[in-house]
Amino acid sequence: MQIARDWNAKHNLEKIGYVTRFRVKTEYLKQREIKTVGSSVHQEYWIAAEELPEFNRNIVGRIEVVSEYRGDEIE
């Protein structure tokens, strides 16, 4: 949420940040590296752009948007 609100909504071209929730097959994620980005509280699986088709095939169920932040609404 912090990255979507404090970075994406303020610095990307569209000035919008989304927080999504979805499930990914465990066996797929076990093969991926976890990287720390920004600070120690921000960790993410590192998926290379050329691996996105395989990543997408390993998503289970629906992708939900749980929060949306717009730069013009943030003080």
CYANA upper distance limits for C-alpha pairs under 8 A (distance plus 0.5 A):
  1 MET  CA      5 ARG  CA      6.48
  1 MET  CA     18 TYR  CA      8.43
  1 MET  CA     19 VAL  CA      6.54
  1 MET  CA     67 SER  CA      8.06
  2 GLN  CA      6 ASP  CA      6.09
  2 GLN  CA      7 TRP  CA      8.09
  3 ILE  CA      7 TRP  CA      5.59
  3 ILE  CA      8 ASN  CA      6.87
  3 ILE  CA     17 GLY  CA      8.39
  4 ALA  CA      8 ASN  CA      5.34
  4 ALA  CA      9 ALA  CA      6.55
  4 ALA  CA     16 ILE  CA      8.15
  4 ALA  CA     17 GLY  CA      4.74
  4 ALA  CA     18 TYR  CA      6.20
  4 ALA  CA     19 VAL  CA      6.95
  4 ALA  CA     68 GLU  CA      8.29
  4 ALA  CA     69 TYR  CA      7.22
  5 ARG  CA      9 ALA  CA      5.87
  5 ARG  CA     10 LYS  CA      7.89
  5 ARG  CA     17 GLY  CA      6.44
  5 ARG  CA     68 GLU  CA      8.49
  5 ARG  CA     69 TYR  CA      5.97
  5 ARG  CA     70 ARG  CA      8.18
  5 ARG  CA     71 GLY  CA      8.39
  5 ARG  CA     74 ILE  CA      8.49
  6 ASP  CA     10 LYS  CA      6.80
  7 TRP  CA     11 HIS  CA      6.11
  7 TRP  CA     12 ASN  CA      8.09
  7 TRP  CA     17 GLY  CA      8.29
  8 ASN  CA     12 ASN  CA      5.73
  8 ASN  CA     15 LYS  CA      6.90
  8 ASN  CA     16 ILE  CA      6.53
  8 ASN  CA     17 GLY  CA      5.28
  9 ALA  CA     14 GLU  CA      8.15
  9 ALA  CA     15 LYS  CA      4.78
  9 ALA  CA     16 ILE  CA      4.66
  9 ALA  CA     17 GLY  CA      5.12
  9 ALA  CA     69 TYR  CA      6.32
  9 ALA  CA     70 ARG  CA      5.73
  9 ALA  CA     71 GLY  CA      4.97
 10 LYS  CA     15 LYS  CA      5.88
 10 LYS  CA     16 ILE  CA      7.90
 10 LYS  CA     70 ARG  CA      8.28
 10 LYS  CA     71 GLY  CA      5.47
 11 HIS  CA     15 LYS  CA      6.76
 12 ASN  CA     16 ILE  CA      7.69
 15 LYS  CA     70 ARG  CA      6.34
 15 LYS  CA     71 GLY  CA      5.42
 15 LYS  CA     72 ASP  CA      7.98
 16 ILE  CA     68 GLU  CA      7.64
 16 ILE  CA     69 TYR  CA      6.10
 16 ILE  CA     70 ARG  CA      5.04
 16 ILE  CA     71 GLY  CA      6.58
 17 GLY  CA     68 GLU  CA      6.27
 17 GLY  CA     69 TYR  CA      5.47
 17 GLY  CA     70 ARG  CA      6.97
 18 TYR  CA     65 VAL  CA      7.25
 18 TYR  CA     66 VAL  CA      8.19
 18 TYR  CA     67 SER  CA      6.31
 18 TYR  CA     68 GLU  CA      5.11
 18 TYR  CA     69 TYR  CA      6.86
 19 VAL  CA     65 VAL  CA      6.37
 19 VAL  CA     66 VAL  CA      6.13
 19 VAL  CA     67 SER  CA      5.51
 19 VAL  CA     68 GLU  CA      6.88
 20 THR  CA     63 ILE  CA      7.15
 20 THR  CA     64 GLU  CA      5.90
 20 THR  CA     65 VAL  CA      4.92
 20 THR  CA     66 VAL  CA      6.05
 20 THR  CA     67 SER  CA      7.68
 21 ARG  CA     63 ILE  CA      6.36
 21 ARG  CA     64 GLU  CA      5.68
 21 ARG  CA     65 VAL  CA      7.00
 21 ARG  CA     66 VAL  CA      7.25
 22 PHE  CA     59 ILE  CA      7.60
 22 PHE  CA     60 VAL  CA      7.72
 22 PHE  CA     61 GLY  CA      7.69
 22 PHE  CA     62 ARG  CA      6.86
 22 PHE  CA     63 ILE  CA      5.36
 22 PHE  CA     64 GLU  CA      7.00
 23 ARG  CA     59 ILE  CA      6.29
 23 ARG  CA     60 VAL  CA      5.75
 23 ARG  CA     61 GLY  CA      7.33
 23 ARG  CA     62 ARG  CA      8.48
 23 ARG  CA     63 ILE  CA      8.44
 24 VAL  CA     28 TYR  CA      7.88
 24 VAL  CA     29 LEU  CA      7.61
 24 VAL  CA     58 ASN  CA      6.06
 24 VAL  CA     59 ILE  CA      4.95
 24 VAL  CA     60 VAL  CA      6.03
 25 LYS  CA     29 LEU  CA      7.07
 25 LYS  CA     58 ASN  CA      6.05
 25 LYS  CA     59 ILE  CA      7.00
 25 LYS  CA     60 VAL  CA      7.16
 26 THR  CA     30 LYS  CA      6.63
 27 GLU  CA     31 GLN  CA      7.51
 28 TYR  CA     32 ARG  CA      7.62
 28 TYR  CA     55 PHE  CA      8.43
 28 TYR  CA     58 ASN  CA      7.38
 29 LEU  CA     45 TYR  CA      8.17
 32 ARG  CA     45 TYR  CA      6.80
 32 ARG  CA     46 TRP  CA      6.98
 32 ARG  CA     47 ILE  CA      7.70
 33 GLU  CA     45 TYR  CA      6.24
 33 GLU  CA     46 TRP  CA      6.08
 34 ILE  CA     43 GLN  CA      7.05
 34 ILE  CA     44 GLU  CA      5.96
 34 ILE  CA     45 TYR  CA      4.90
 34 ILE  CA     46 TRP  CA      6.36
 35 LYS  CA     43 GLN  CA      6.08
 35 LYS  CA     44 GLU  CA      6.04
 35 LYS  CA     45 TYR  CA      6.70
 35 LYS  CA     46 TRP  CA      6.74
 36 THR  CA     40 SER  CA      6.46
 36 THR  CA     41 VAL  CA      8.12
 36 THR  CA     42 HIS  CA      6.24
 36 THR  CA     43 GLN  CA      4.94
 36 THR  CA     44 GLU  CA      7.10
 37 VAL  CA     42 HIS  CA      5.93
 37 VAL  CA     43 GLN  CA      6.43
 37 VAL  CA     44 GLU  CA      7.92
 38 GLY  CA     42 HIS  CA      6.76
 47 ILE  CA     51 GLU  CA      6.88
 47 ILE  CA     52 LEU  CA      7.54
 47 ILE  CA     55 PHE  CA      8.18
 48 ALA  CA     52 LEU  CA      7.40
 51 GLU  CA     55 PHE  CA      6.72
 52 LEU  CA     56 ASN  CA      6.45
 53 PRO  CA     57 ARG  CA      6.88
 54 GLU  CA     58 ASN  CA      7.06
 55 PHE  CA     59 ILE  CA      7.24
 69 TYR  CA     73 GLU  CA      8.03
 69 TYR  CA     74 ILE  CA      8.11
 70 ARG  CA     74 ILE  CA      7.14
